[in-house]
Amino acid sequence: MTGSPVGITSYSYGKTVQTDTVTGETFWGDFDRRHAFNAAAAYRVSDRTRVAVVFRGATNVPIAG
């Protein structure tokens, strides 16, 4: 029994802001990861075979200041 493709996608946005409690200075966190995207899809070729693919992409960790 073959079927139609099934898939899902997701996107996330986040930011890390840190504040020095002594000086009151605010700055971006060293391990900030702003954008992330995920996508997955699967297709049943036959009763015993399924083909699936996953893609993940994200912005990297910025250079520490």
Buried (B, 14 or more C-beta within 10 A) or exposed (E): EEEEEEEEEEEEEEEEEEEEEEEEEEEBEEEBBBEBEBBBBBBBEEEEEEEEEEEEEEEEEEEEE
